[in-house]
């Protein structure tokens, strides 16, 4: 593992910060899509759970905002 990858490894405090910073924006976007706050919140929580499993093995994506909004945070690497 390179130095950059090691620097982006999973850190519980950083994951909490990312969730707090990004979840509201994600929920708002999904409310516009689904029209239902409960569905939007559940979808965001499910996506973060999947992302957390991926990040545990792969480390955090280099650009979190782009990664979450595009699905790169939870999609397989290309």
CNS distance restraints for C-alpha pairs under 8 A (distance, minus, plus):
assign (resid   1 and name CA) (resid   5 and name CA) 6.16 0.50 0.50
assign (resid   1 and name CA) (resid   6 and name CA) 6.46 0.50 0.50
assign (resid   2 and name CA) (resid   6 and name CA) 6.18 0.50 0.50
assign (resid   3 and name CA) (resid   7 and name CA) 6.13 0.50 0.50
assign (resid   4 and name CA) (resid   8 and name CA) 6.47 0.50 0.50
assign (resid   5 and name CA) (resid   9 and name CA) 6.42 0.50 0.50
assign (resid   5 and name CA) (resid  59 and name CA) 6.69 0.50 0.50
assign (resid   6 and name CA) (resid  59 and name CA) 7.71 0.50 0.50
assign (resid   8 and name CA) (resid  59 and name CA) 5.62 0.50 0.50
assign (resid   8 and name CA) (resid  60 and name CA) 5.29 0.50 0.50
assign (resid   8 and name CA) (resid  61 and name CA) 7.46 0.50 0.50
assign (resid   8 and name CA) (resid  62 and name CA) 7.44 0.50 0.50
assign (resid   9 and name CA) (resid  55 and name CA) 7.63 0.50 0.50
assign (resid   9 and name CA) (resid  56 and name CA) 7.59 0.50 0.50
assign (resid   9 and name CA) (resid  58 and name CA) 7.59 0.50 0.50
assign (resid   9 and name CA) (resid  59 and name CA) 4.26 0.50 0.50
assign (resid   9 and name CA) (resid  60 and name CA) 5.91 0.50 0.50
assign (resid  10 and name CA) (resid  14 and name CA) 7.53 0.50 0.50
assign (resid  10 and name CA) (resid  15 and name CA) 7.23 0.50 0.50
assign (resid  10 and name CA) (resid  55 and name CA) 6.47 0.50 0.50
assign (resid  10 and name CA) (resid  56 and name CA) 6.03 0.50 0.50
assign (resid  10 and name CA) (resid  59 and name CA) 5.56 0.50 0.50
assign (resid  10 and name CA) (resid  60 and name CA) 6.27 0.50 0.50
assign (resid  11 and name CA) (resid  15 and name CA) 6.21 0.50 0.50
assign (resid  12 and name CA) (resid  16 and name CA) 6.26 0.50 0.50
assign (resid  13 and name CA) (resid  17 and name CA) 6.23 0.50 0.50
assign (resid  14 and name CA) (resid  18 and name CA) 6.09 0.50 0.50
assign (resid  15 and name CA) (resid  19 and name CA) 6.15 0.50 0.50
assign (resid  16 and name CA) (resid  20 and name CA) 6.22 0.50 0.50
assign (resid  17 and name CA) (resid  21 and name CA) 6.07 0.50 0.50
assign (resid  18 and name CA) (resid  22 and name CA) 5.79 0.50 0.50
assign (resid  18 and name CA) (resid  23 and name CA) 7.85 0.50 0.50
assign (resid  18 and name CA) (resid  64 and name CA) 7.92 0.50 0.50
assign (resid  19 and name CA) (resid  23 and name CA) 5.30 0.50 0.50
assign (resid  19 and name CA) (resid  48 and name CA) 7.66 0.50 0.50
assign (resid  20 and name CA) (resid  24 and name CA) 7.24 0.50 0.50
assign (resid  21 and name CA) (resid  25 and name CA) 7.81 0.50 0.50
assign (resid  22 and name CA) (resid  26 and name CA) 6.23 0.50 0.50
assign (resid  22 and name CA) (resid  65 and name CA) 7.30 0.50 0.50
assign (resid  22 and name CA) (resid  68 and name CA) 8.00 0.50 0.50
assign (resid  23 and name CA) (resid  27 and name CA) 5.95 0.50 0.50
assign (resid  23 and name CA) (resid  44 and name CA) 6.70 0.50 0.50
assign (resid  24 and name CA) (resid  28 and name CA) 6.09 0.50 0.50
assign (resid  25 and name CA) (resid  29 and name CA) 6.28 0.50 0.50
assign (resid  26 and name CA) (resid  30 and name CA) 6.23 0.50 0.50
assign (resid  26 and name CA) (resid  44 and name CA) 6.63 0.50 0.50
assign (resid  26 and name CA) (resid  69 and name CA) 7.38 0.50 0.50
assign (resid  27 and name CA) (resid  31 and name CA) 6.05 0.50 0.50
assign (resid  27 and name CA) (resid  37 and name CA) 7.42 0.50 0.50
assign (resid  27 and name CA) (resid  40 and name CA) 5.32 0.50 0.50
assign (resid  27 and name CA) (resid  41 and name CA) 5.71 0.50 0.50
assign (resid  27 and name CA) (resid  44 and name CA) 6.31 0.50 0.50
assign (resid  28 and name CA) (resid  32 and name CA) 6.59 0.50 0.50
assign (resid  28 and name CA) (resid  40 and name CA) 7.72 0.50 0.50
assign (resid  29 and name CA) (resid  33 and name CA) 6.61 0.50 0.50
assign (resid  30 and name CA) (resid  34 and name CA) 5.86 0.50 0.50
assign (resid  30 and name CA) (resid  35 and name CA) 7.58 0.50 0.50
assign (resid  30 and name CA) (resid  37 and name CA) 8.00 0.50 0.50
assign (resid  30 and name CA) (resid  40 and name CA) 5.08 0.50 0.50
assign (resid  31 and name CA) (resid  35 and name CA) 4.79 0.50 0.50
assign (resid  31 and name CA) (resid  36 and name CA) 5.49 0.50 0.50
assign (resid  31 and name CA) (resid  37 and name CA) 5.53 0.50 0.50
assign (resid  31 and name CA) (resid  39 and name CA) 7.84 0.50 0.50
assign (resid  31 and name CA) (resid  40 and name CA) 5.46 0.50 0.50
assign (resid  34 and name CA) (resid  39 and name CA) 7.08 0.50 0.50
assign (resid  34 and name CA) (resid  40 and name CA) 6.81 0.50 0.50
assign (resid  36 and name CA) (resid  40 and name CA) 6.21 0.50 0.50
assign (resid  37 and name CA) (resid  41 and name CA) 6.02 0.50 0.50
assign (resid  38 and name CA) (resid  42 and name CA) 6.12 0.50 0.50
assign (resid  39 and name CA) (resid  43 and name CA) 6.08 0.50 0.50
assign (resid  40 and name CA) (resid  44 and name CA) 6.24 0.50 0.50
assign (resid  41 and name CA) (resid  45 and name CA) 6.18 0.50 0.50
assign (resid  42 and name CA) (resid  46 and name CA) 6.07 0.50 0.50
assign (resid  43 and name CA) (resid  47 and name CA) 6.05 0.50 0.50
assign (resid  44 and name CA) (resid  48 and name CA) 6.14 0.50 0.50
assign (resid  45 and name CA) (resid  49 and name CA) 6.19 0.50 0.50
assign (resid  46 and name CA) (resid  50 and name CA) 6.33 0.50 0.50
assign (resid  47 and name CA) (resid  51 and name CA) 6.04 0.50 0.50
assign (resid  47 and name CA) (resid  74 and name CA) 7.06 0.50 0.50
assign (resid  48 and name CA) (resid  52 and name CA) 5.89 0.50 0.50
assign (resid  49 and name CA) (resid  53 and name CA) 6.49 0.50 0.50
assign (resid  50 and name CA) (resid  54 and name CA) 6.39 0.50 0.50
assign (resid  50 and name CA) (resid  74 and name CA) 6.17 0.50 0.50
assign (resid  51 and name CA) (resid  55 and name CA) 5.91 0.50 0.50
assign (resid  51 and name CA) (resid  73 and name CA) 5.74 0.50 0.50
assign (resid  51 and name CA) (resid  74 and name CA) 4.71 0.50 0.50
assign (resid  52 and name CA) (resid  56 and name CA) 6.03 0.50 0.50
assign (resid  53 and name CA) (resid  57 and name CA) 6.95 0.50 0.50
assign (resid  54 and name CA) (resid  58 and name CA) 5.99 0.50 0.50
assign (resid  54 and name CA) (resid  59 and name CA) 7.59 0.50 0.50
assign (resid  54 and name CA) (resid  73 and name CA) 7.71 0.50 0.50
assign (resid  54 and name CA) (resid  74 and name CA) 6.54 0.50 0.50
assign (resid  55 and name CA) (resid  59 and name CA) 4.46 0.50 0.50
assign (resid  55 and name CA) (resid  60 and name CA) 5.26 0.50 0.50
assign (resid  55 and name CA) (resid  61 and name CA) 7.74 0.50 0.50
assign (resid  55 and name CA) (resid  73 and name CA) 7.81 0.50 0.50
assign (resid  60 and name CA) (resid  64 and name CA) 7.55 0.50 0.50
assign (resid  60 and name CA) (resid  73 and name CA) 7.90 0.50 0.50
assign (resid  61 and name CA) (resid  67 and name CA) 6.54 0.50 0.50
assign (resid  61 and name CA) (resid  72 and name CA) 7.98 0.50 0.50
assign (resid  61 and name CA) (resid  73 and name CA) 6.42 0.50 0.50
assign (resid  63 and name CA) (resid  67 and name CA) 5.94 0.50 0.50
assign (resid  64 and name CA) (resid  68 and name CA) 5.99 0.50 0.50
assign (resid  64 and name CA) (resid  73 and name CA) 7.40 0.50 0.50
assign (resid  65 and name CA) (resid  69 and name CA) 6.13 0.50 0.50
assign (resid  66 and name CA) (resid  70 and name CA) 5.90 0.50 0.50
assign (resid  66 and name CA) (resid  72 and name CA) 7.62 0.50 0.50
assign (resid  67 and name CA) (resid  71 and name CA) 5.81 0.50 0.50
assign (resid  67 and name CA) (resid  72 and name CA) 4.44 0.50 0.50
assign (resid  67 and name CA) (resid  73 and name CA) 4.76 0.50 0.50
assign (resid  68 and name CA) (resid  72 and name CA) 6.16 0.50 0.50
assign (resid  68 and name CA) (resid  73 and name CA) 5.23 0.50 0.50
assign (resid  68 and name CA) (resid  74 and name CA) 7.61 0.50 0.50
assign (resid  71 and name CA) (resid  75 and name CA) 5.86 0.50 0.50
assign (resid  72 and name CA) (resid  76 and name CA) 7.42 0.50 0.50
assign (resid  72 and name CA) (resid  77 and name CA) 7.59 0.50 0.50
